Amino acid sequence: MKKFLLSITTLLFITTIAFGQTNVAPGDGTLNAAIKAAASGDVLVLENGAAYVERTDSVYVIDKVLTIKSQDSAGEMPVLTFEVDSNAVGSANFFLLNEGATLTLDGLKFYGMVDVVNEFSNVNDFIVLGGGTAGSVTILNCYFHDAVGWMLEGGDGGSMENITIDNTVVSNCKGGPHFKDGDLTGKISVTNSTFMNLSDRFLRAQSGDAEGYVDHCTVYNVDGKRIIMAKGNDKVWVVTNTIFSTFTGSTDEGNIRPGNNEADSLSHCILFSGPDLHGDWDTVVAVSTEDPMFTDAANGDLTLMDGSPALAMASDGGAIGDPRWAPKAATGPTTAAPTPTHSADDVISIFSDAYTAIEGLDLNPNWGQATATSQVSIEGNNTLQMLGLNYQGIDFDPNHQDVSEMDYLHLDYWTSNSIALNIFLISPGPVETPHTLTVPTDGNWVSVDIPLSAFSPVNLTDLFQFKFDGNGDIYIDNLYFHGDMSTSVEEEIIPEMYSLEQNYPNPFNPTTTISFSLPEQGFTTLSVYNALGEIVEELVSETLNAGRYNVEFNAADLSSGIYFYSIQSNDFIQTSKMILMK
């Protein structure tokens, strides 16, 4: 395989952009090398959406003041994983904090990979305190998931001053900060965060003497002896505006236990299905045991449903729990969806002002759905509006459609508040297959062309229904089938600018389609790389005319993981990420 040369120097993993701030290129070992080379006070900047893998060392050692952050907090998080040989090193930890360490993490995703087949090591703890005296840990806008141990393990014999956690999600591990033997001496603050599917506890600060503050958190599904354990602390603990739901462990003395201070307080909280208070809380105000009414907790959607007692229970009159799960105010698009450019001779239309729709359509069949569906006009364009989506159908039985000569399903959609959206094709049986759409759309219409092969094993010669499911308020337009896009859509329509679109479907298994547009003729390459920067397939390497192109990538011979595809045509260069999930 060819190497993708990220730099002509041997220091390809580091590009200094300002004193003390360093861009770290994705790949194997690049972050570890950057950490070792950094001076105290440095900031390491990771590329949005990129993969950072460690296959040599079993831990990142921190012995300085260091910040590791994403390039853009509003963009897709960089993904950090360990893939060390479990036979050689045993389990891995992401960070070991030694004497003098102060660590800030901002906008990062940590995946404690479990890969028994390839004998990769399970990540034990995400962060471990060593035997010395560390400063503080600050965790902002991060996501930690799937590890054997703790988000932050206090270790044995070390000490730390402060822990700050904000706008972070922790799932599928033992729990959050855990100090049983190591000392926590300053303050622990956990705000605007979610901890879910924990095998032990949310928070333990039993050693040292730390002040505690928990505000606007959602804690769901804890299976251990405690949810909070602050026994032994003499400083004040305050827990407020927080949801504790579903405790399946066992204890005989209350699973939310404060320290020893007479001012310890718990207020404006829900304790539902198992959580209960230890008797040492001095002040308990506005506590409910009602169901918080999550949308689909079993599948990770903790959005508060209409009618939830949590919606107006906070000390400020708003919703309690992590703010990310509060329903977003509904808004609608102010501009119409893009005008389609496919030839009408090559289209079977379901809903679009640009084409004649098939006969016998029912855009709002009575399937018992809660969704409020109607047609609205946006800049004179008819648009399908689905408010409060749970599921919604489109029925054209008995006018079944044979779309086997078509290649793609086109769809324009817009949403400001959905966090889950799927579209299904349905043939008799019924046989139905979903395709997941990326949401929300950040105030823009999103146009997708989904390969019909993605809906296998639906019978494409005998379709009679569509279905949407998910949540939020959805706007749909230009829903139709069309033919091959491997050349420009219409030769007389020249794209105004270069573009490389997100592959669809994504994640995929094993085929996906990559679309791009060229405003002028030029020699063009489209290549796929693995996380090491090695070319795994060259999809295009030829002179192409101006137009829109669609290229299928088949990854049947590749293993699951993160891959990158990169286009170069004349002076245009762009790279995007895709995920193969087998």
N, C-alpha and C positions, 0 to 999 in steps of 0.2 A: 504493500500500500504506500501511496505517496504521502509525504508529510506536508501538512498545511503550514507554511512558514509564516508565523505571526510576527517575526522580527528577524532581521539579518544578524543580530547580535546574539551571543549566548545568554544574555540577560533578557530573554524574550518575555519573561513573566512580569517584568516591572517597567512601567513608564512613569517617571516622575513628572507631575503636572504642576507642582508648586512645592515650596519648601515644606517638608513634613507631610505631604499628601501624595499618595502613590496609587496609580491605576494598576490593578492586578489582572492580567489576562486569564481567561478560563483555562481549565485543563487539569492534568494530573500533577500534583505537587507544587503548583504555582503559588497557592496561598501559603503553604508551609514555608516555602523559600522566602516569600515576602515578609512573613512574621519574623523569621530568623534574622533577616537583614534590616528590619525596622529599628529605628531609634525610639527611645521613650518619648511619648507625645505625638508620634506619627499617626496618620489616618490612612488606612488601606481602603481603596474604593473598588468594589466589585461590580462587574458588568451586569446590568439588569437581564434577567432571564437566562443567564449563563450557568454552566455546571462547573463546580470546583470539587475535584476528587482527590483523595489522599490514599495512595496504595503502598506507601513505604512505612512511614511512622504510624504509631498507634495513638498519637495524641498531638495536639498543637500546644506547645509549652509557652506560657505567658509569664514573663518576669519583668514587665515594664508597663508603662501607661500606654495603652493602645486602643484605637477605635477602628472597628471594621464595619463598613457600611455599604449599602447599595448606591449605585450611581444616582438614581432618581427614586425617591421614596414613593412616588406615585406610579412607578413602573412595576413590571413583573419582578418578583424577588429572585435574586441569585439563589441557586440550590447547592448546599454543601452536603457531601456524603463522604463516608469512609468505606473503602473496599480493600482492607488489608487482609492478608492470609490468616484465617483464624487458627490454622494449625501451627503457624509460626509465632504469633503474638497474642493469641487469645482475644479477649474483647477489647474494643477501642473506646476511648473517650474523646469528645471533641476538643475540650480545652482543659488544661491543668494550670491552675493559678498558683504560682510560687511566690516567694518573698518579693514584695514590691509591686505586685501585679494590680493594675486597675484596668478593667476591660469594659468597653462600650460596644454593643452590637445594635445595629440599626438597619431594619429593612431586609432581613435575611431569612431564608428558609433552611431548616436543618432536618435532614432525613436520616434517622438511624437505621440504615438499610439492613434487612435480614435476607440473606441469600444462601440458603443451605446447599443448593445444587453446586454453586461455584465456590463454596466454602469461604465466602466473605465473612468478615467478623461482624457480629452484632455490636452495635453501639451500646455501651452500658449507660454511662451518664453523659449528658451533654456538656456540663461544666462541673469540674471537681476542684475543691479547695485543697491545696497541698499542705505541707506541715508548717509553713511559715506564716507571716503576717501579711495579708493582702489588704488593699484599699477598698475599692468599691466595684460592684458590677451593676451596669445600667443596660437594660434590655428594652428596646423600643421597636415597635412595629415588626415583630418577628413571628415566626411560626416554627414550633418544635414538634415533631411527631415521630412516633414509632421507635421507641428505645426500650431496652430492658430495665434501665434504672431511672434516675431522677433528672429533672431539668437542671438543678443545681444541688450538688451534694456537698455538704459541709465538711466532709472528710473526718480525719481523726487527729486532733491536736493542733490544727491551724486556727487562725482567726481572721475575720473579715469585718469591716466597719459597716458599710451600707449596701443594700440591694434595692434597686428601683426597677420595676417592671411596668410597662404601660403599652396599651394597644397591641397585645401579644396573645397568640393562641398556643396552648400546649395540649397535646392529645396523645393517647395511646402510649403511656409510659407509667412509671410508678407514681410520679407526682411533680409538684413544683419545688421550690426551695426546701431543703431538708437539712436541718442542723440539729443533730442529736449529740454529737461529740465535739465537732468544731464549733468555735465560739462566734456568735454574731453580736457585735458590741454596739452598733449604732441604731439604724432604723431600717426596717423593711417596709416598702411601699409597693402595693400591687393595685393597679387601677386600670379600668377600661379593658379588661382582659377576660379570656375564656380558658378554663381548664376542664377537659372532658375525657371520660374513659380512662380514669386513673386507677391503678391496681393497689394503691396504698393510701395516700392522702394528698390533699391540696397544699398544705403548708405546715411545716414543723420548725419551730424556733425554740427548742427546749433547753439549749445550752447558751451561755452568754447571758446578756441582759439587754435585749433590743426592744425598741419601741416598734409597734406594729400598726399599719394602716391599710385597710382593704376597702376600696370604694368602686362601685359600678363594675362588679365582676359577675360572671356566670360560671358556676361550678356544677358540672353535671356528671353523674354516674361515677361515684367513688366506691371502690370495693376494698376496704381496709379496716383499721381499728379507729381511725380518727379522720376528720376532715381538716380541722385546725387543731394544732397542739402547741400551745404557748406556755405550758406549765414551767414554772421556775423564773419567769420574767417578772421583774418588779416595775418595769416601765409601762406606760399606758398602751393598751390595745384598743383600736377603734375599727369596727366593721360596720359598713353602712351601704345602703343601696345595692345590695347583692342578692343574687338568687342561688340557693343551694338546693339542688334537686337530685333525688335518686341516690341514696346511700344504701349499699347492699352488704356492707361489712357488719361487724358486731362489736358492741361495747356496752359495758354496764354502768357507765358514768357520764354519758353525754359525749357526742363526737365532735362538738365545736367547743373547744376548751380555751379560755383566756389564761393570762398570767395571774399575778398576785396583786395587781394594783386596784385600789378601790374605785378608780375612775374608768375601768374597762367598760366599754359600751358596745352594744349591738342594736342597730336601728334600721328601719325601713328595709327589711329583708323578707324573703320567702324561704321557708324551710319545708320542702315538700318531699314526701315519700322517703322517710328514713332519717334525714338530718334532725338532730335535737341538741339542746343546749346543756352544757355543764352548768352546775349551779353557781359557779363563782362569778358570773357576769354581774356587774354592779348595776348597770342600767340596760334595760331591754325595752325598746319603744317601737311601736308600729311593725310588729312581726306577724306574718301570715303563714298558714300552713296550706293554703290553696294551691291548686295545680297552676303553674305559670303558663301552661298552654303553649308549648313549643310546636312549631309547624311539623317537623319530622325529626325528632331527636335521635331516633335509631340510626338515621342516615346522616347525622351531623348538622341538620338544619335546626338551629335553636331560635329562629325568628319567632317573635311573639305574635300570636294570632289575635285577630279582632276579639275583644272581650276578655283578654288576659287581665288578671288582677294586677299584673306587674306594670301595666302601661301608664298608670297615673299614681304610682305608689312612692316615687322617689321623694327625697326631702325637698326638692325644687318643684314638685308637682309633675315631673316627667316620668319616663320609664326607668325602672331599676334594671340591674344587670348590665352586661357589656353593651355599650351603645351600638355596636355593629349589628345586634339582633333586634333593635327597635325598628318597627316598620318605617320605611322611608315615605315621605310625602309624595303622592302621585303627581307626575307631570306628564305632558304629552309633547310630541314633536311639533315644531312650528314650521318646518319645511317638509315638503312632500318627499317621498322616497325617490331615488334616482330613476330616470326614465330608462326602461329596458332597450337594448340594442339588438337583440336576437331577431332574426328573420321570422315573420309569422308562419312561414311555411315549415319551420323547424321547431315549432312550439305546440305543446298541448297545455292550454292555460286553465288554471283553476280559479285564480283571482288576480286580475290586473286590468286597469283601464286601457293598457296598450294593446291587448289582444281580446279576441272573442272567447269567452269561457265555454267550457263544455256544458251540455244541457243537464238538467235534473239536479243541480247543486243545492244542498241544504247547508248553509254556512253556520247554522246554529241548531243542530239536532238536539232533541231532549234526551240527554244521556244521564240526567240527574246531577249535572255539574253545578258548582256554585258560581262559576265564571259568568260575568255579565258581558255578553258579546253583542256588538252592534257595528254598523258601518258609519264612519265619520268622514267628513270632507276636510282635507288638509291641502291648502292652496289649490282647491278645485279638484283634487285627486281623491277618489274613493279609497278608504283605508279601513282595514279590519281591526277593530279595537276590542281587546280582551282585558277586562278589568277584574282584578282579584282572581287571577288564574289559579285554579287547581287542576282542571283538565278541560279540554274543549275539542270537539270533533268537527270535521267537515265530511259530509256524507253525500255520495253521488250514486248510491244503489237505486235502481238496477242498471244505471248507465256505467257499467264497469269499463275500465280503461286498460288498454294494452300499451304500455310504455316501454316495452322491451327493445324497441328500435331507438329509444332515447338514451342519453348517457348521463344526464345531470338533472337534479332538481334545483331550481333557482328560488331564492327567497330573500326578500328585504325585510329586516325587522329592527325595532327600536324599543328600548326599555330603559327607564332610569332607576328602577327599584327592584328588578328581579335578580335573584342570586341562583336560580335554577331554571333551565328551560330546555325541553327536549321536543323534537318533532318525530312522529312515527308515520310510516307508510303501513297500510293494512290491506291484506288480501284475505279471501274467505278462509275460514277455519275457526276463529280468525288467526292469521299469522301476522304478527306485528314486530317491527324492529325500530328502536329509537336511535336518533342521532342527537348528540349533545351540542347545544349552541352556546357560544361564549357570551356571558352576561355579567354585569350590565353593559350597555353600549356607549356609556360616557357621553350622552347627548348627541350621538351621531347615528344615522342609519348605517346598518351593517348589511352588506350584500354577500351572500354565500352561494356557491355552486357546489352542491354535494353530489359526489359520484353515486349513481344508483346502486353500484356494487356494495356500498356501505350499508344498504338495507337488507342484505341477504339474511335469512332465506325467504323473504317476502316474494310472492309470485308476481313478477313485474308484468305478466301478460293478463293479470286479472285483479287490478286494484279497484277498491270501491270506497275507501275511507282514508282520511288523515286524522291524526290526533296530536294535540299539543298538551304537555303537562309541565308543571313547575310552579312558580309563584310570581307575584308582582303584576304589574300592568304592562301588557304587551301590545304593540302595534305591528301589523303584518301587511305587506303589500307585495305584488308581483310574485305570486306563487305559481310556478309553472315548470313543466318538464321541457328539456331541449336537448339538442344533439351535441356532437363532438365539439370541443373547444381547443383542439390541439393546434389549430391555426387561428389567425385573427378572426374575431366574431363576424365582422363584415369588413371586407377589404377596403371599402371606401371610407370607413370610420377609423381615423388614425388617433391613437391615444395622445393626449396632450403632454403627458409626462411619464417618466419611468416609474414603475412600481413593482414591488415583490410582495405578494399577498401571503397571509397565513395559510398554511396547508390545511386541507379539509379531507377527511376528518382529522381531528387532533384532540386527544391521543388517537392512534390508529393501529390496526393490526389486520393484515400486514401491508395493505396498500393505502396510499394517500395521494392526493393531487395537489400539485404546486402550480399556481397561476402567476403570470407576470405580464407586464405591458411594456412595449418598446415604442417610443415616439419616432424613432428613426432607425434606418438599417445599420447593422454593426455586427462584428464578430462577438458572439455571446457564449459564455460558459455558465452552466448551472451544475454545481457540485454539492455532494452530501458528505459531511465530516462527522466523525465520532467525537467524543469529549476530549480525546487526546490531540485533536487537530489533524487526524489522518483521513485522507479521502477514502470513503468506502464505496462511492459510486459517482461517476461523471455522467450526468443525465443529458446535458447539451454541450456541444463543442463545435459550433458552426456559425456561419454568417446567416443572420435572420433578418427578414424585412420588418418594417414597422408593423405593429399589431399586438393583439392580445393572444397569449399562448397558455396552454394548459398541459402539464407534463405529469404522467403517473409515475410514482416511485413505489417499487415493490421491495419490501424489506423482509421477505420470507426467510432469508438466510442470515439475518442479523439477530442479535440478542436484544432483549428489552433494554431501554435506556433513553437518554437524551441525545439527540443528534442535531446538527446544524446544517442548513442549506444556504448556499451563497451564490449570488448571481453577479456577473461582471459583463457589462456591455458598454463599449466606448469608455466614458469616464464614470459611468454609474456602477457603484458597488454597494451591495446590501446583503446582510445576513439575518436569518431568522432561525428560531429554535422550534423543534418538533419532538414529540414524545412517542416512542414505540412501546406499546404495552401489550405483551402477549399473555 
